[in-house]
Every structure is written in structure tokens, then in C-alpha cells.
């Protein structure tokens, strides 16, 4: 019994030291329009410009989070799939457990869901099909979604809908983002929605609802609208 007692104590000390060695790097996403915070709610949608722009839905997948040092992967989050929703503040903060002694200088993640996850069958959590970010097994996940209204739109009720995705060539929409890091414990990333709206060119196009060449091109442009805050 005495030996068991010491074994238990030794295990407890090991676990305590392990937990002390763990820390979190927090990735916090912000949504802004003209440098002001963008708030999306069910009750009130603010007018964002003189054309009566309103954004009612804005979501995207952040996946395969990695931390790098000198271009080499130091930490890779397991089961790394996060649905970030502009109307849900809790979804905008991602905590990644990292051993405190590890050094890294870059953050890397995918904007969207890769082809392997797309063909892996029924998945839960943020990949659950009930989240409204899945088309069909043939088309796969929606990587990025934005919906709203603007007088610039020559469409019914001046509405626009852009659902960007596609996991097979030539319509593979996944984008990879890499940021240099200064503060490694709190990483703030701004999603510049004004830049995104400018890329949409609502006078010319108001809808993308399936994998396509246009979806690929627009995904590349939208990936440039993410910026790290220093």
C-alpha cells in the first residue's frame, strides 16, 4: 500500500509539472468595417454605407492551425476545425495548447476545409452538417459565407449571397494564410469586411452558390482581407 501511495504521488507530481509547462496561445478574430467593429445580430443590422449595405451572415472555417519556427512546423493542432461566426463572439476566440518552452515565429492556418476532411464522411462539432456550411457530399463544405443587402445589387430585394467552396480541381477553393508573430500568447486577427465588400463588386455580381472558377478567384481575393493586429 505504501508503494502504491508513492506511485500515485509521483504520478501527481508529473502531471502537475506537465500542466505547468502547458500554456495557451489565443487566436482572436475581429470583424471591422471602415475600422469600426462590425456587429451582426438577429434584431438589428446596421446600415454600413450610403448604399444601405447590411450584412446578415458572415462565417468561415479556420482549420489546420500550425505554429512555425524558421518555416518548420513546431506545433500542429489536432482535429483543427473551427467555424468562426461574426454573430457569435465565443466562436471568434480559439485557444491552442502549447508547451511553454516552444519557440515559434509564424502562425499558419487554412481558410476553409481541405479535401481529406471533405471526403471523410459524417463529422461532428463545427463540421456538423446542421451548421449550415455544407452543400452535399459532391460539393462539400462552404469555406466562406457572406450574405446581406445593398442598393448596388440588381437582384430581388437587393440581396447578395456568396457561398465559396469546392474541394476538387479545378474548383479547389482552400486558401492558406501565414502571419509573422510578435506576441505569441495573444494573436489578434482583423477581418476587414470593407475590403471584402469591395472585392465582391456587387454592381456586377450578387451571387455564388456552388463551386466554380469565380469562387476560386474570389476566395483568393478574400484571403488578402485578413490582417494581423500588432
N, C-alpha and C positions, 0 to 999 in steps of 0.2 A: 504493500500500500504506500510505503514511503517513497519507493522508486516511482510509482505512478504519479504521486504528488509532485515530485521533482520534474518528471517528464512534462506534466501539464504546465508547470510554472515556466519551464524552458520554452515550451511552445508559445505561451502567452507573451513572453518577452520578445521572441522572434517576430510574432505578429504585430506587436506594438511598435517595434523598430521599423517594420515594413511599412506600416501605416504612416509613421512619421516621415518616412522617405518619399511618400506619395504627395503630390500636390496637383492642383487643377490649373489648367490653362483654360480660360473662359473666352469663347468667341461670342461677341455681342454684335448682332446686326441692328443697324438703324436704317430707317426709311425717311428720306427727306425730299422735299420739293422746294426748289429755289432756296435751299439752305435752311428751310424750316421743317420741323418734324411733321411727318405725314401720319395722320391718324385715320384708320378705317374702322367704322363701327356699323352695326345694323341700323342704328337710329339716325345717325347724322353723317352725311357725306359732304365735306366742304367743297365749295367751288374753288378750283385751283388757278384758274386764269380767266381772261376776258371771253373766252370761247365756251365758258360753262363746263370746263373739264371736271369730271368727277371720276374717281377710281373706286370701284366697289369690291374688287377682288384682286389680290396680288400675293402669289405664293410661288415658291421654288424649292427644289431639292438641293441640299448641301450634302455631299456624300464623299466617302473615301478620304477622310481628313488625315493628313500626314504632316509631320514636323520634320524639317530637314536641317542638316548642318553640312556646309560646303557641298550642297547639291545631293547629298546622300540622305536617305530616309532614316531617321532616328527613332521616330515613334509613328505608328500607324494604328488608328482607332479600329477596333474590331466591330463588325456589324454596323458600319458607319453610314447610316441613312437618317437624315433629318429633314423634316418638312418645315420650312420657315414660312410663317404666315404673317403678313403685315397687320392683320386684325387680331393677332394673338401674341401678346407680349412674352408669354412664357416660352413660346416656340423660338423666339429670337435670341435666346441665350443657350449656348452649347458648352457644357463642361467636359473637358477631356482630361482623364487622369494621366499624369506623367511623373516619372521618378524625378525627384527634385534635383538630382545631380546631373541630369542630362542637359546638354547644351544644344541649342538649335538657333537658326537664324532666318528660317523661312517657314511659312505656312502654305500648304498646298491642299486644294480640295476640288472636287468636281461640281460643276453646276449642272445637276441632272443625275440620272441613273444610268449606269453602264449596261452594256449588252448582256453581261453574265447575269446580273440581277433581274433583267427583263425576262430572261428565259428560264428562271429558276422556279417557276410555279407560284402557287399561292404563298404570299408573305404577309407577316403581321406588322404591328407597330405603325410607324409612319408610312410604311409601304402598303398598308391595308387598302384594298380597292375602294372601300367606302369613304376614303379621304377626298374623293373627287379629283384625283390626279392620275387616273388610269383610264385608257381608252378600251382596248381589247388586247387579247394575247398577241394578236397580229401586229398591232401598232404600239403596244407597250405603254410606258409611263409618260405622263406630261412632265417635262423637266421644269418648265417655267410657264406661269399663267398670269395674265393681266386682263382685266375686264373693266369697262366703265362707259362713260358717255362724254361726247364733245360735239359742239356745233360744227366742228370741222368734218364730222363724219357724215357722208352721204349714204346713210343707212336707216333702217327702221328705228325710230326713237333715238336717232343719233348714237347708237350703241356701237362699241367695238369689243372684240373678243380675240385674244391671241393666246392660243394653247400650243406651246412649242415642245416638240419631242420627236422621237424617231431613233431607233437603235440599230438599224441596218443601213448599209451603204446603198445608194448614195445619199441617203437622208439621215445620216448619223448626226444628232444634234448636241451630243455631250461636249461641254467646254471645260477646260481645266484652268483654274486660277491659281497664281502663285504670288505671294506677297512677302517682301522683306519685313522682318520684325525688329522692333526696338524693345517694347515692353512685352515680355513673354508670358506674364501671368494674366493680363487682361488685353485682349485683342479686339479692337473696335473696327468694324467694317461698315461703311456707309453705302447704302443702295441709293444712288442718285436717280430718283424717279423722273425728274425733269429731263435728264439726258435720255432715259428710256423712252419717254413720250416723244421726244424729238426724233429718235430713231424709228419710231413706228410710222411716221409720215401718214397721219390719219386722213389727210386730204386725198391720198392716193389709194390706201388700202385700209380696210376696217376689220378684217377677219382672217385668221389662220386657225384651222381646226383639225389638222391632220399632218402627218409627216410630209415634208415637201422640201424643195430646193429653197423656197422663200423662208421656211422655218430655220433651215441651216444658216442662211445668211444673217437672219435677224438674231439668232442665238449668239453668233459671233459678235455682233454689234452690242448686244445687251451685256455680254460678259465684260465689256470695257466700262460699264457704268457702275462697277463695284470698285470701291477705293478704301484703302486702309486709313484710319484716322490716327494721326501721330500727336 
